[in-house]
């Protein structure tokens, strides 16, 4: 049995197609994925979203302080805020009316770089205009409806709900207001969300998860080809094996172990390449 096991290991090592599809192809494809997708998420993940705020004494408004305090996981600010008149804000929003304009508003040069180039701060693009009146009167105007505008809409809705809750509690006074302040400050989460990718939220990692799944699938195809090759009614090799005195159970068990070993080695080499050389972080 172990002799058959060793012979099939040698056979697979000498089969160029098996080595290519189970070892070389995943490494080549993983390298292409790395160069195609590795920098996309990193370039976009922590870019400040450009917004315009309109209103009297907008700099001192509570919601402005909330926006200024929003940060990404790496500590970088989430919002690039411009204070403007209604006319100026609408013009900046019109500049970002197209998909290209929205992309420039999100991922264009920073405000500091705009100033260095001599550009007018009032003519830059923004993805949304926030109008402030009273403490609860906060409105959002957008041109597009994609992920980043949805984030802004969610922030505005959450603030308005909490501001209305505090205002109602203030009218009641006493313990009701103190309890409301405590609830709003704690921001209790009843459901804790944890992604499958752990701390790494790069959506392009899905390509590498699919690559690992493909390697496993290719291993099953290799095993199927090997078992078909020993069928007496399928190949001449299978006919000779059937006429020999070798136990069929031992023979097929040796083939299974050989294919399993080969696939584990190929998958291990590919994972070492992805994790050790490409330095991908799958999470945790």
PADREN-974696 format. One line per field, with one value per atom (N, C-alpha, C): chain; residue in one letter; x, y, z. Coordinates in steps of 0.05 Angstrom, whole numbers. Layout:
BEGIN
mol c(A | ...)
type c(A | ...)
px c(X | ...)
py c(Y | ...)
pz c(Z | ...)
% end
This chain:
BEGIN
mol c(A | A | A | A | A | A | A | A | A | A | A | A | A | A | A | A | A | A | A | A | A | A | A | A | A | A | A | A | A | A | A | A | A | A | A | A | A | A | A | A | A | A | A | A | A | A | A | A | A | A | A | A | A | A | A | A | A | A | A | A | A | A | A | A | A | A | A | A | A | A | A | A | A | A | A | A | A | A | A | A | A | A | A | A | A | A | A | A | A | A | A | A | A | A | A | A | A | A | A | A | A | A | A | A | A | A | A | A | A | A | A | A | A | A | A | A | A | A | A | A | A | A | A | A | A | A | A | A | A | A | A | A | A | A | A | A | A | A | A | A | A | A | A | A | A | A | A | A | A | A | A | A | A | A | A | A | A | A | A | A | A | A | A | A | A | A | A | A | A | A | A | A | A | A | A | A | A | A | A | A | A | A | A | A | A | A | A | A | A | A | A | A | A | A | A | A | A | A | A | A | A | A | A | A | A | A | A | A | A | A | A | A | A | A | A | A | A | A | A | A | A | A | A | A | A | A | A | A | A | A | A | A | A | A | A | A | A | A | A | A | A | A | A | A | A | A | A | A | A | A | A | A | A | A | A | A | A | A | A | A | A | A | A | A | A | A | A | A | A | A | A | A | A | A | A | A | A | A | A | A | A | A | A | A | A | A | A | A | A | A | A | A | A | A | A | A | A | A | A | A | A | A | A | A | A | A | A | A | A | A | A | A | A | A | A | A | A | A | A | A | A | A | A | A | A | A | A | A | A | A | A | A | A | A | A | A | A | A | A | A | A | A | A | A | A | A | A | A | A | A | A | A | A | A | A | A | A | A | A | A | A | A | A | A | A | A | A | A | A | A | A | A | A | A | A | A | A | A | A | A | A | A | A | A | A | A | A | A | A | A | A | A | A | A | A | A | A | A | A | A | A | A | A | A | A | A | A | A | A | A | A | A | A | A | A | A | A | A | A | A | A | A | A | A | A | A | A | A | A | A | A | A | A | A | A | A | A | A | A | A | A | A | A | A | A | A | A | A | A | A | A | A | A | A | A | A | A | A | A | A | A | A | A | A | A | A | A | A | A | A | A | A | A | A | A | A | A | A | A | A | A | A | A | A | A | A | A | A | A | A | A | A | A | A | A | A | A | A | A | A | A | A | A | A | A | A | A | A | A | A | A | A | A | A | A | A | A | A | A | A | A | A | A | A | A | A | A | A | A | A | A | A | A | A | A | A | A | A | A | A | A | A | A | A | A | A | A | A | A | A | A | A | A | A | A | A | A | A | A | A | A | A | A | A | A | A | A | A | A | A | A | A | A | A | A | A | A | A | A | A | A | A | A | A | A | A | A | A | A | A | A | A | A | A | A | A | A | A | A | A | A | A | A | A | A | A | A | A | A | A | A | A | A | A | A | A | A | A | A | A | A | A | A | A | A | A | A | A | A | A | A | A | A | A | A | A | A | A | A | A | A | A | A | A | A | A | A | A | A | A | A | A | A | A | A | A | A | A | A | A | A | A | A | A | A | A | A | A | A | A | A | A | A | A | A | A | A | A | A | A | A | A | A | A | A | A | A | A | A | A | A | A | A | A | A | A | A | A | A | A | A | A | A | A | A | A | A | A | A | A | A | A | A | A | A | A | A | A | A | A | A | A | A | A | A | A | A | A | A | A | A | A | A | A | A | A | A | A | A | A | A | A | A | A | A | A | A | A | A | A | A | A | A | A | A | A | A | A | A | A | A | A | A | A | A | A | A | A | A | A | A | A | A | A | A | A | A | A | A | A | A | A | A | A | A | A | A | A | A | A | A | A | A | A | A | A | A | A | A | A | A | A | A | A | A | A | A | A | A | A | A | A | A | A | A | A | A | A | A | A | A | A | A | A | A | A | A | A | A | A | A | A | A | A | A | A | A | A | A | A | A | A | A | A | A | A | A | A | A | A | A | A)
type c(X | X | X | X | X | X | X | X | X | X | X | X | X | X | X | X | X | X | X | X | X | X | X | X | X | X | X | X | X | X | X | X | X | X | X | X | X | X | X | X | X | X | X | X | X | X | X | X | X | X | X | X | X | X | X | X | X | X | X | X | X | X | X | X | X | X | X | X | X | X | X | X | X | X | X | X | X | X | X | X | X | X | X | X | X | X | X | X | X | X | X | X | X | X | X | X | X | X | X | X | X | X | X | X | X | X | X | X | X | X | X | X | X | X | X | X | X | X | X | X | X | X | X | X | X | X | X | X | X | X | X | X | X | X | X | X | X | X | X | X | X | X | X | X | X | X | X | X | X | X | X | X | X | X | X | X | X | X | X | X | X | X | X | X | X | X | X | X | X | X | X | X | X | X | X | X | X | X | X | X | X | X | X | X | X | X | X | X | X | X | X | X | X | X | X | X | X | X | X | X | X | X | X | X | X | X | X | X | X | X | X | X | X | X | X | X | X | X | X | X | X | X | X | X | X | X | X | X | X | X | X | X | X | X | X | X | X | X | X | X | X | X | X | X | X | X | X | X | X | X | X | X | X | X | X | X | X | X | X | X | X | X | X | X | X | X | X | X | X | X | X | X | X | X | X | X | X | X | X | X | X | X | X | X | X | X | X | X | X | X | X | X | X | X | X | X | X | X | X | X | X | X | X | X | X | X | X | X | X | X | X | X | X | X | X | X | X | X | X | X | X | X | X | X | X | X | X | X | X | X | X | X | X | X | X | X | X | X | X | X | X | X | X | X | X | X | X | X | X | X | X | X | X | X | X | X | X | X | X | X | X | X | X | X | X | X | X | X | X | X | X | X | X | X | X | X | X | X | X | X | X | X | X | X | X | X | X | X | X | X | X | X | X | X | X | X | X | X | X | X | X | X | X | X | X | X | X | X | X | X | X | X | X | X | X | X | X | X | X | X | X | X | X | X | X | X | X | X | X | X | X | X | X | X | X | X | X | X | X | X | X | X | X | X | X | X | X | X | X | X | X | X | X | X | X | X | X | X | X | X | X | X | X | X | X | X | X | X | X | X | X | X | X | X | X | X | X | X | X | X | X | X | X | X | X | X | X | X | X | X | X | X | X | X | X | X | X | X | X | X | X | X | X | X | X | X | X | X | X | X | X | X | X | X | X | X | X | X | X | X | X | X | X | X | X | X | X | X | X | X | X | X | X | X | X | X | X | X | X | X | X | X | X | X | X | X | X | X | X | X | X | X | X | X | X | X | X | X | X | X | X | X | X | X | X | X | X | X | X | X | X | X | X | X | X | X | X | X | X | X | X | X | X | X | X | X | X | X | X | X | X | X | X | X | X | X | X | X | X | X | X | X | X | X | X | X | X | X | X | X | X | X | X | X | X | X | X | X | X | X | X | X | X | X | X | X | X | X | X | X | X | X | X | X | X | X | X | X | X | X | X | X | X | X | X | X | X | X | X | X | X | X | X | X | X | X | X | X | X | X | X | X | X | X | X | X | X | X | X | X | X | X | X | X | X | X | X | X | X | X | X | X | X | X | X | X | X | X | X | X | X | X | X | X | X | X | X | X | X | X | X | X | X | X | X | X | X | X | X | X | X | X | X | X | X | X | X | X | X | X | X | X | X | X | X | X | X | X | X | X | X | X | X | X | X | X | X | X | X | X | X | X | X | X | X | X | X | X | X | X | X | X | X | X | X | X | X | X | X | X | X | X | X | X | X | X | X | X | X | X | X | X | X | X | X | X | X | X | X | X | X | X | X | X | X | X | X | X | X | X | X | X | X | X | X | X | X | X | X | X | X | X | X | X | X | X | X | X | X | X | X | X | X | X | X | X | X | X | X | X | X | X | X | X | X | X | X | X | X | X | X | X | X | X | X | X | X | X | X | X | X | X | X | X | X | X | X | X | X | X | X | X)
px c(17 | 0 | 17 | 38 | 55 | 72 | 78 | 92 | 75 | 49 | 30 | 27 | 26 | 24 | 47 | 72 | 95 | 96 | 87 | 87 | 67 | 44 | 25 | 33 | 48 | 60 | 79 | 96 | 115 | 100 | 78 | 63 | 51 | 40 | 29 | 50 | 73 | 95 | 105 | 102 | 111 | 89 | 65 | 43 | 42 | 50 | 52 | 25 | 4 | -22 | -31 | -25 | -33 | -18 | 8 | 24 | 16 | 9 | 1 | -25 | -46 | -72 | -74 | -59 | -61 | -41 | -20 | 1 | 7 | 15 | 23 | 0 | -23 | -45 | -56 | -60 | -69 | -49 | -24 | -3 | -4 | -6 | -7 | -32 | -55 | -80 | -80 | -69 | -67 | -50 | -28 | -11 | -25 | -41 | -57 | -78 | -91 | -110 | -97 | -73 | -59 | -52 | -41 | -34 | -59 | -81 | -105 | -121 | -122 | -141 | -128 | -102 | -90 | -92 | -90 | -89 | -116 | -136 | -162 | -174 | -177 | -190 | -173 | -147 | -129 | -130 | -134 | -135 | -161 | -182 | -208 | -218 | -208 | -220 | -222 | -201 | -201 | -201 | -213 | -215 | -238 | -233 | -254 | -275 | -300 | -322 | -327 | -328 | -331 | -360 | -367 | -394 | -394 | -416 | -419 | -441 | -437 | -456 | -466 | -492 | -504 | -520 | -519 | -535 | -520 | -535 | -523 | -510 | -486 | -471 | -468 | -464 | -462 | -438 | -417 | -392 | -397 | -417 | -422 | -446 | -457 | -481 | -472 | -489 | -481 | -476 | -491 | -487 | -460 | -451 | -424 | -403 | -405 | -386 | -387 | -410 | -413 | -398 | -402 | -389 | -359 | -349 | -320 | -308 | -324 | -313 | -313 | -326 | -327 | -300 | -291 | -265 | -268 | -249 | -248 | -233 | -231 | -217 | -188 | -175 | -147 | -143 | -164 | -162 | -165 | -165 | -167 | -196 | -199 | -226 | -243 | -269 | -288 | -299 | -301 | -314 | -294 | -295 | -281 | -303 | -305 | -328 | -321 | -339 | -337 | -362 | -358 | -381 | -386 | -410 | -416 | -445 | -450 | -477 | -493 | -519 | -536 | -530 | -525 | -518 | -492 | -472 | -446 | -447 | -462 | -465 | -479 | -500 | -514 | -496 | -479 | -461 | -441 | -430 | -411 | -425 | -450 | -465 | -470 | -476 | -481 | -455 | -432 | -407 | -402 | -414 | -411 | -436 | -452 | -477 | -473 | -450 | -445 | -429 | -428 | -413 | -383 | -373 | -345 | -341 | -360 | -358 | -360 | -377 | -379 | -352 | -340 | -314 | -293 | -293 | -274 | -280 | -305 | -312 | -303 | -304 | -296 | -266 | -254 | -226 | -208 | -216 | -199 | -177 | -163 | -142 | -154 | -138 | -147 | -151 | -164 | -169 | -142 | -123 | -97 | -83 | -85 | -73 | -87 | -114 | -129 | -119 | -114 | -105 | -77 | -60 | -33 | -33 | -53 | -55 | -68 | -79 | -92 | -121 | -133 | -161 | -179 | -202 | -221 | -234 | -234 | -246 | -275 | -289 | -318 | -326 | -307 | -314 | -309 | -300 | -295 | -321 | -319 | -343 | -349 | -375 | -384 | -404 | -407 | -427 | -453 | -454 | -479 | -478 | -502 | -505 | -523 | -513 | -528 | -536 | -562 | -573 | -581 | -571 | -576 | -593 | -614 | -630 | -630 | -651 | -651 | -634 | -635 | -619 | -629 | -655 | -666 | -670 | -670 | -676 | -651 | -646 | -622 | -632 | -626 | -634 | -610 | -612 | -591 | -600 | -584 | -590 | -568 | -576 | -557 | -566 | -547 | -553 | -553 | -536 | -534 | -544 | -549 | -558 | -541 | -517 | -500 | -492 | -470 | -463 | -456 | -441 | -431 | -453 | -472 | -495 | -513 | -513 | -529 | -516 | -490 | -476 | -484 | -483 | -491 | -520 | -537 | -565 | -569 | -555 | -557 | -547 | -526 | -515 | -536 | -547 | -567 | -592 | -601 | -625 | -621 | -597 | -591 | -590 | -577 | -576 | -604 | -620 | -647 | -664 | -661 | -676 | -668 | -641 | -631 | -637 | -636 | -642 | -672 | -689 | -718 | -723 | -709 | -713 | -704 | -682 | -672 | -691 | -702 | -720 | -746 | -757 | -781 | -775 | -752 | -744 | -740 | -729 | -724 | -750 | -771 | -797 | -808 | -803 | -813 | -796 | -770 | -752 | -746 | -731 | -725 | -710 | -718 | -704 | -706 | -728 | -732 | -710 | -702 | -681 | -654 | -649 | -623 | -621 | -643 | -642 | -638 | -650 | -647 | -618 | -606 | -578 | -560 | -566 | -550 | -553 | -578 | -583 | -569 | -571 | -558 | -528 | -517 | -488 | -477 | -491 | -481 | -483 | -504 | -508 | -505 | -523 | -522 | -528 | -512 | -516 | -526 | -550 | -561 | -551 | -542 | -531 | -503 | -484 | -456 | -450 | -444 | -438 | -408 | -402 | -374 | -372 | -357 | -355 | -338 | -342 | -326 | -297 | -291 | -263 | -249 | -262 | -248 | -245 | -221 | -216 | -210 | -204 | -198 | -224 | -233 | -259 | -256 | -233 | -228 | -247 | -266 | -284 | -270 | -247 | -233 | -219 | -219 | -209 | -226 | -251 | -269 | -256 | -241 | -228 | -208 | -194 | -174 | -188 | -210 | -226 | -236 | -245 | -254 | -230 | -207 | -183 | -177 | -178 | -173 | -194 | -220 | -241 | -236 | -226 | -220 | -198 | -178 | -156 | -167 | -185 | -198 | -214 | -228 | -243 | -225 | -203 | -184 | -173 | -169 | -160 | -181 | -206 | -227 | -228 | -223 | -222 | -198 | -175 | -152 | -158 | -171 | -178 | -197 | -217 | -236 | -221 | -202 | -187 | -171 | -159 | -143 | -160 | -184 | -201 | -213 | -218 | -228 | -206 | -181 | -159 | -155 | -166 | -162 | -187 | -207 | -231 | -225 | -230 | -224 | -238 | -262 | -277 | -272 | -252 | -247 | -219 | -199 | -172 | -158 | -137 | -120 | -106 | -98 | -85 | -104 | -129 | -149 | -153 | -152 | -156 | -133 | -109 | -86 | -87 | -96 | -98 | -119 | -142 | -163 | -155 | -137 | -127 | -105 | -94 | -73 | -84 | -66 | -75 | -76 | -74 | -73 | -102 | -104 | -130 | -140 | -164 | -175 | -179 | -187 | -192 | -165 | -144 | -118 | -108 | -113 | -103 | -117 | -143 | -157 | -151 | -147 | -139 | -112 | -94 | -67 | -70 | -87 | -91 | -103 | -123 | -135 | -115 | -98 | -78 | -57 | -50 | -31 | -43 | -68 | -81 | -84 | -92 | -96 | -69 | -48 | -22 | -13 | -17 | -9 | -25 | -51 | -67 | -61 | -55 | -48 | -22 | -2 | 23 | 20 | 5 | 0 | -15 | -36 | -51 | -34 | -17 | 1 | 21 | 32 | 51 | 38 | 13 | -1 | -8 | -16 | -23 | 2 | 24 | 49 | 56 | 52 | 57 | 39 | 13 | -7 | -2 | 3 | 6 | 34 | 54 | 81 | 94 | 88 | 102 | 84 | 59 | 41 | 32 | 35 | 29 | 0 | -18 | -46 | -55 | -73 | -83 | -113 | -120 | -148 | -166 | -155 | -171 | -158 | -171 | -160 | -138)
py c(-24 | 0 | 25 | 26 | 49 | 53 | 29 | 31 | 44 | 36 | 48 | 78 | 84 | 112 | 129 | 119 | 133 | 135 | 114 | 115 | 136 | 138 | 158 | 187 | 190 | 216 | 224 | 205 | 210 | 216 | 201 | 204 | 233 | 242 | 269 | 291 | 286 | 305 | 307 | 285 | 285 | 294 | 298 | 307 | 337 | 349 | 378 | 392 | 380 | 393 | 394 | 373 | 372 | 393 | 396 | 416 | 445 | 448 | 475 | 484 | 467 | 475 | 475 | 459 | 457 | 474 | 483 | 499 | 525 | 523 | 547 | 566 | 555 | 573 | 589 | 577 | 593 | 615 | 609 | 630 | 652 | 645 | 666 | 683 | 670 | 684 | 702 | 691 | 707 | 731 | 729 | 751 | 773 | 764 | 783 | 797 | 782 | 794 | 815 | 808 | 826 | 853 | 852 | 877 | 892 | 878 | 891 | 904 | 892 | 901 | 910 | 906 | 911 | 940 | 959 | 987 | 1001 | 988 | 1002 | 1009 | 989 | 995 | 1013 | 1009 | 1026 | 1055 | 1060 | 1088 | 1102 | 1086 | 1098 | 1096 | 1077 | 1070 | 1094 | 1111 | 1131 | 1160 | 1163 | 1190 | 1205 | 1230 | 1247 | 1254 | 1252 | 1259 | 1289 | 1302 | 1331 | 1339 | 1356 | 1365 | 1395 | 1408 | 1437 | 1441 | 1459 | 1465 | 1494 | 1497 | 1523 | 1530 | 1554 | 1563 | 1584 | 1601 | 1621 | 1607 | 1617 | 1605 | 1575 | 1566 | 1537 | 1525 | 1542 | 1531 | 1523 | 1536 | 1530 | 1511 | 1501 | 1484 | 1457 | 1444 | 1418 | 1397 | 1397 | 1377 | 1380 | 1405 | 1410 | 1397 | 1400 | 1387 | 1357 | 1346 | 1317 | 1309 | 1323 | 1316 | 1319 | 1339 | 1343 | 1322 | 1309 | 1288 | 1260 | 1257 | 1231 | 1223 | 1199 | 1190 | 1161 | 1153 | 1125 | 1109 | 1083 | 1065 | 1073 | 1084 | 1091 | 1119 | 1132 | 1158 | 1182 | 1178 | 1200 | 1210 | 1235 | 1248 | 1237 | 1236 | 1225 | 1247 | 1272 | 1293 | 1316 | 1326 | 1350 | 1372 | 1389 | 1408 | 1435 | 1446 | 1473 | 1488 | 1512 | 1529 | 1549 | 1550 | 1566 | 1577 | 1596 | 1605 | 1585 | 1589 | 1570 | 1569 | 1592 | 1593 | 1579 | 1584 | 1572 | 1542 | 1533 | 1504 | 1490 | 1502 | 1490 | 1488 | 1508 | 1507 | 1485 | 1481 | 1459 | 1432 | 1430 | 1405 | 1400 | 1420 | 1417 | 1408 | 1417 | 1409 | 1379 | 1367 | 1338 | 1323 | 1334 | 1321 | 1295 | 1291 | 1267 | 1247 | 1222 | 1202 | 1209 | 1222 | 1230 | 1253 | 1271 | 1292 | 1282 | 1262 | 1250 | 1238 | 1223 | 1211 | 1231 | 1254 | 1275 | 1288 | 1290 | 1302 | 1284 | 1257 | 1239 | 1235 | 1231 | 1222 | 1241 | 1266 | 1286 | 1295 | 1316 | 1326 | 1339 | 1340 | 1351 | 1381 | 1392 | 1421 | 1436 | 1425 | 1439 | 1440 | 1418 | 1418 | 1437 | 1440 | 1459 | 1487 | 1493 | 1520 | 1525 | 1504 | 1507 | 1513 | 1501 | 1505 | 1532 | 1546 | 1572 | 1569 | 1546 | 1542 | 1555 | 1565 | 1578 | 1556 | 1559 | 1539 | 1535 | 1556 | 1555 | 1540 | 1534 | 1522 | 1492 | 1481 | 1452 | 1436 | 1410 | 1393 | 1382 | 1378 | 1365 | 1344 | 1324 | 1303 | 1308 | 1328 | 1334 | 1361 | 1373 | 1399 | 1396 | 1404 | 1402 | 1430 | 1434 | 1459 | 1458 | 1477 | 1478 | 1502 | 1497 | 1519 | 1517 | 1504 | 1500 | 1475 | 1468 | 1446 | 1420 | 1418 | 1393 | 1396 | 1420 | 1424 | 1421 | 1396 | 1390 | 1376 | 1387 | 1375 | 1369 | 1348 | 1339 | 1340 | 1352 | 1353 | 1339 | 1320 | 1305 | 1304 | 1297 | 1294 | 1265 | 1249 | 1221 | 1205 | 1179 | 1162 | 1137 | 1139 | 1115 | 1111 | 1095 | 1087 | 1111 | 1130 | 1152 | 1171 | 1176 | 1192 | 1178 | 1151 | 1136 | 1138 | 1139 | 1143 | 1170 | 1191 | 1218 | 1218 | 1205 | 1205 | 1191 | 1169 | 1155 | 1171 | 1186 | 1204 | 1225 | 1238 | 1259 | 1248 | 1225 | 1213 | 1206 | 1195 | 1187 | 1212 | 1234 | 1258 | 1270 | 1271 | 1282 | 1266 | 1240 | 1223 | 1229 | 1230 | 1234 | 1263 | 1282 | 1310 | 1312 | 1299 | 1300 | 1286 | 1264 | 1249 | 1266 | 1280 | 1298 | 1321 | 1332 | 1355 | 1347 | 1324 | 1314 | 1310 | 1298 | 1293 | 1318 | 1339 | 1364 | 1377 | 1374 | 1385 | 1372 | 1346 | 1332 | 1339 | 1344 | 1352 | 1330 | 1337 | 1319 | 1294 | 1272 | 1246 | 1237 | 1245 | 1236 | 1247 | 1273 | 1285 | 1272 | 1268 | 1256 | 1228 | 1212 | 1186 | 1186 | 1206 | 1209 | 1215 | 1233 | 1240 | 1216 | 1200 | 1175 | 1156 | 1152 | 1133 | 1142 | 1168 | 1178 | 1176 | 1182 | 1181 | 1153 | 1133 | 1106 | 1094 | 1100 | 1089 | 1059 | 1046 | 1017 | 1002 | 982 | 964 | 937 | 930 | 904 | 881 | 888 | 868 | 877 | 860 | 866 | 853 | 869 | 858 | 853 | 830 | 823 | 809 | 822 | 811 | 786 | 770 | 745 | 751 | 775 | 782 | 793 | 794 | 804 | 834 | 844 | 872 | 883 | 866 | 875 | 876 | 900 | 904 | 907 | 900 | 902 | 883 | 894 | 876 | 859 | 868 | 854 | 828 | 824 | 798 | 775 | 780 | 759 | 744 | 758 | 745 | 724 | 730 | 710 | 687 | 693 | 670 | 652 | 664 | 647 | 632 | 644 | 631 | 606 | 608 | 585 | 563 | 571 | 552 | 538 | 554 | 542 | 521 | 526 | 507 | 480 | 482 | 458 | 443 | 458 | 446 | 432 | 444 | 432 | 406 | 405 | 381 | 358 | 364 | 344 | 334 | 352 | 344 | 325 | 331 | 314 | 286 | 285 | 259 | 244 | 258 | 245 | 233 | 248 | 238 | 213 | 214 | 191 | 166 | 169 | 145 | 135 | 153 | 144 | 128 | 136 | 123 | 94 | 86 | 58 | 41 | 52 | 36 | 18 | -9 | -28 | -22 | -11 | -5 | 22 | 37 | 64 | 67 | 55 | 58 | 30 | 29 | 5 | 0 | 22 | 20 | 7 | 16 | 4 | -25 | -33 | -61 | -78 | -69 | -84 | -85 | -64 | -64 | -84 | -85 | -104 | -133 | -138 | -166 | -174 | -154 | -161 | -171 | -180 | -190 | -170 | -144 | -123 | -118 | -116 | -110 | -82 | -82 | -57 | -36 | -45 | -27 | -13 | -29 | -17 | 1 | -7 | 9 | 36 | 37 | 62 | 79 | 66 | 81 | 94 | 80 | 92 | 116 | 113 | 136 | 160 | 155 | 176 | 191 | 176 | 188 | 204 | 194 | 208 | 234 | 234 | 258 | 278 | 268 | 285 | 299 | 283 | 294 | 315 | 309 | 328 | 354 | 352 | 376 | 392 | 379 | 394 | 409 | 396 | 409 | 433 | 430 | 452 | 475 | 468 | 489 | 504 | 488 | 500 | 519 | 511 | 529 | 554 | 552 | 575 | 594 | 583 | 599 | 613 | 599 | 612 | 635 | 631 | 653 | 677 | 671 | 693 | 708 | 692 | 705 | 715 | 700 | 707 | 726 | 723 | 739 | 763 | 758 | 780 | 796 | 784 | 798 | 806 | 788 | 795 | 788 | 805 | 801 | 794 | 770 | 761 | 769 | 779 | 787 | 778 | 787 | 779 | 798)
pz c(0 | 0 | 0 | 17 | 18 | -8 | -20 | -46 | -67 | -67 | -87 | -81 | -55 | -46 | -57 | -54 | -64 | -94 | -108 | -137 | -148 | -135 | -144 | -137 | -116 | -110 | -133 | -140 | -162 | -188 | -193 | -218 | -219 | -197 | -197 | -200 | -188 | -190 | -219 | -234 | -262 | -281 | -270 | -287 | -287 | -310 | -311 | -307 | -318 | -315 | -286 | -271 | -243 | -227 | -232 | -218 | -226 | -251 | -260 | -247 | -249 | -239 | -209 | -195 | -166 | -152 | -165 | -152 | -166 | -192 | -206 | -212 | -220 | -228 | -204 | -180 | -157 | -150 | -152 | -145 | -165 | -191 | -212 | -209 | -204 | -201 | -176 | -154 | -130 | -133 | -149 | -154 | -170 | -190 | -206 | -189 | -172 | -153 | -135 | -126 | -108 | -121 | -145 | -159 | -169 | -174 | -184 | -162 | -138 | -117 | -91 | -88 | -61 | -52 | -71 | -64 | -65 | -76 | -80 | -54 | -36 | -10 | 7 | 7 | 23 | 15 | -11 | -21 | -14 | -10 | -5 | 23 | 39 | 64 | 84 | 85 | 105 | 94 | 71 | 59 | 71 | 77 | 89 | 68 | 76 | 58 | 60 | 37 | 36 | 37 | 57 | 60 | 65 | 59 | 64 | 85 | 103 | 125 | 122 | 122 | 119 | 144 | 152 | 175 | 192 | 206 | 223 | 248 | 254 | 276 | 273 | 248 | 243 | 257 | 260 | 273 | 302 | 315 | 343 | 347 | 326 | 328 | 340 | 357 | 368 | 347 | 325 | 304 | 290 | 288 | 276 | 293 | 320 | 337 | 335 | 331 | 327 | 302 | 280 | 255 | 257 | 271 | 274 | 291 | 307 | 325 | 312 | 289 | 276 | 264 | 270 | 259 | 249 | 232 | 223 | 245 | 240 | 259 | 263 | 242 | 244 | 256 | 265 | 278 | 259 | 233 | 214 | 214 | 207 | 208 | 186 | 191 | 171 | 153 | 163 | 149 | 143 | 118 | 110 | 107 | 127 | 129 | 118 | 102 | 92 | 100 | 113 | 120 | 97 | 88 | 64 | 66 | 48 | 45 | 29 | 29 | 14 | -15 | -27 | -56 | -61 | -45 | -49 | -45 | -25 | -20 | -43 | -53 | -76 | -101 | -105 | -127 | -124 | -100 | -96 | -99 | -91 | -94 | -123 | -139 | -168 | -182 | -172 | -184 | -181 | -161 | -156 | -164 | -183 | -191 | -206 | -220 | -235 | -217 | -227 | -212 | -210 | -231 | -231 | -210 | -209 | -189 | -161 | -156 | -129 | -122 | -141 | -135 | -128 | -142 | -136 | -110 | -103 | -77 | -54 | -59 | -38 | -37 | -60 | -61 | -75 | -78 | -91 | -72 | -80 | -63 | -38 | -17 | 8 | 7 | 27 | 27 | 29 | 43 | 46 | 18 | 3 | -24 | -42 | -39 | -56 | -51 | -25 | -19 | -30 | -29 | -40 | -70 | -84 | -112 | -119 | -99 | -104 | -111 | -108 | -115 | -94 | -102 | -84 | -67 | -41 | -24 | -29 | -39 | -43 | -68 | -86 | -111 | -111 | -89 | -89 | -89 | -94 | -95 | -68 | -63 | -38 | -45 | -28 | -34 | -20 | -2 | 11 | 24 | 27 | 41 | 65 | 88 | 113 | 121 | 125 | 133 | 163 | 178 | 207 | 215 | 230 | 240 | 271 | 282 | 310 | 318 | 344 | 353 | 340 | 334 | 322 | 292 | 282 | 254 | 237 | 229 | 213 | 187 | 164 | 139 | 121 | 105 | 88 | 59 | 41 | 13 | -2 | -20 | -35 | -64 | -82 | -111 | -119 | -107 | -113 | -89 | -93 | -72 | -72 | -61 | -59 | -30 | -27 | 0 | 18 | 7 | 24 | 31 | 13 | 20 | 40 | 39 | 58 | 86 | 87 | 113 | 125 | 108 | 118 | 127 | 111 | 119 | 146 | 150 | 175 | 199 | 195 | 216 | 223 | 203 | 207 | 221 | 212 | 225 | 254 | 260 | 287 | 305 | 295 | 311 | 316 | 296 | 299 | 319 | 318 | 337 | 366 | 370 | 397 | 407 | 388 | 396 | 404 | 388 | 395 | 421 | 426 | 451 | 475 | 472 | 494 | 498 | 476 | 479 | 493 | 487 | 501 | 530 | 536 | 564 | 579 | 566 | 579 | 588 | 571 | 578 | 603 | 606 | 629 | 654 | 649 | 670 | 690 | 711 | 733 | 724 | 735 | 730 | 701 | 688 | 660 | 642 | 647 | 630 | 637 | 663 | 671 | 659 | 659 | 648 | 618 | 604 | 575 | 568 | 584 | 578 | 582 | 602 | 607 | 584 | 574 | 553 | 527 | 521 | 496 | 498 | 522 | 525 | 523 | 534 | 534 | 507 | 491 | 464 | 465 | 480 | 485 | 459 | 453 | 430 | 440 | 432 | 440 | 422 | 398 | 380 | 372 | 376 | 368 | 342 | 322 | 295 | 292 | 282 | 277 | 250 | 232 | 205 | 204 | 183 | 180 | 175 | 164 | 158 | 182 | 206 | 229 | 228 | 235 | 235 | 207 | 189 | 161 | 146 | 138 | 125 | 95 | 84 | 55 | 40 | 24 | 10 | -11 | -21 | -42 | -32 | -6 | 5 | -4 | -12 | -22 | -45 | -62 | -85 | -75 | -53 | -43 | -29 | -15 | -4 | -26 | -48 | -70 | -83 | -83 | -93 | -77 | -50 | -33 | -38 | -41 | -47 | -74 | -94 | -120 | -118 | -101 | -98 | -87 | -68 | -57 | -78 | -95 | -116 | -137 | -143 | -162 | -151 | -124 | -112 | -115 | -113 | -116 | -145 | -164 | -192 | -197 | -185 | -187 | -176 | -153 | -141 | -159 | -171 | -189 | -214 | -225 | -248 | -240 | -217 | -208 | -205 | -193 | -188 | -215 | -233 | -259 | -274 | -270 | -284 | -276 | -253 | -244 | -249 | -263 | -269 | -293 | -290 | -311 | -337 | -336 | -361 | -372 | -361 | -369 | -382 | -371 | -381 | -382 | -398 | -399 | -373 | -359 | -333 | -313 | -314 | -296 | -301 | -327 | -335 | -324 | -325 | -315 | -284 | -271 | -242 | -234 | -248 | -241 | -245 | -264 | -269 | -249 | -235 | -216 | -190 | -173 | -147 | -125 | -132 | -111 | -101 | -75 | -63 | -72 | -83 | -94 | -72 | -48 | -26 | -18 | -16 | -9 | -31 | -56 | -78 | -78 | -75 | -76 | -51 | -28 | -4 | -8 | -21 | -27 | -45 | -66 | -84 | -70 | -52 | -37 | -20 | -6 | 11 | -5 | -29 | -46 | -56 | -65 | -75 | -52 | -28 | -5 | 3 | 3 | 10 | -10 | -36 | -57 | -55 | -50 | -48 | -24 | -1 | 23 | 19 | 6 | 1 | -17 | -39 | -58 | -45 | -29 | -15 | 5 | 20 | 40 | 27 | 4 | -9 | -18 | -30 | -39 | -16 | 7 | 31 | 42 | 42 | 51 | 33 | 7 | -12 | -7 | -3 | 1 | 27 | 48 | 75 | 80 | 71 | 77 | 58 | 32 | 12 | 4 | -2 | -9 | 16 | 40 | 65 | 67 | 58 | 61 | 90 | 100 | 127 | 125 | 131 | 127 | 151 | 172 | 195 | 221 | 243 | 269 | 278)
% end
